Amino acid sequence: MRTADGRRLVAVNLVVGRLSGADPESLDFAMGLMVGESAWPGAAVCIREEPLRLVCAGCGRGYEADLDRLACPACGSMDVEVTAGRDLRLESLEVE
């Protein structure tokens, strides 16, 4: 088993945003296969889904949205800016 300074990899923590284009279930499956065949077969793959967050340019309200309801709930404007939900990133590695 590979170690870093005598420590072993326990978990791989990923963040998947709603607009990232990645399917969390498919990513979990693929990462599970990769980790299982790596030097760290016991490491867990943990995926945190990041919600879609928008800010309305018209009224300034920030809110979480679904992909089928992007309009501002306060004023109905579609002039919105994405502030979160695009990421697909490695958040951290847990070692012990």
Order of alpha helices (4+ residues) and beta strands (2+ residues): beta-alpha-beta-beta-beta-beta-beta
